[in-house]
């Protein structure tokens, strides 16, 4: 699996828009740690949830 983001990128979770914009902290295998402005730090399994990178 090739991910379209790397640490420092800004992302959103389309399924939880109220989380706001998040910044990717780390990527380990398919688990991405993101710090969201309204929801804090979340570990997302990208096999289950697709994050959208903000360009």
N, C-alpha and C positions, 0 to 999 in steps of 0.2 A: 504494500500500500504506500503510495506516494502522497504525502500531505502537502497542501497548498499554502502552508504557513510555517513560520519559525518563531522562536522566542523574540518578543518585542512587537510582533504584529498585532494589530487591532482586529478583533472579531466580534461577531454577534451570534447568538443562538436563536435561530428563527422560531423555534418552538417555545422560547421563553424571552420574548422581546423586552419584558419588563425588567430583566436583568441588566439591561443597558449594554454599553460597549465594554468589552473585556480586552485585556492585554495578555497574550500568551506568555506564560512564565517558563514552562518547560515542556518537552515532549519526550516521553519514554515509551517506546513501542507504539501502541495505539492509544495510550493515555496522554491526554493533553491537560496540563494545569493552566487554568485561566483565572485571572483576577478581574471580576466584573464590578463595575462601579456601583451597582445597586444590590448585588447578591454576594459579594465577597469572593473568596477563592473557591473554585470548583474544579474537580478532576473529572474530565469528560472522556468517555470511551468513544472514540470517533467511529467505531464500528456500529454504534447504536445511535449517535447523535451527530449530525453534520453541522459544523461551524461554518459561518460565512465570513471570509476575510474582507475587511474594509480597505479598499484601495486608496 
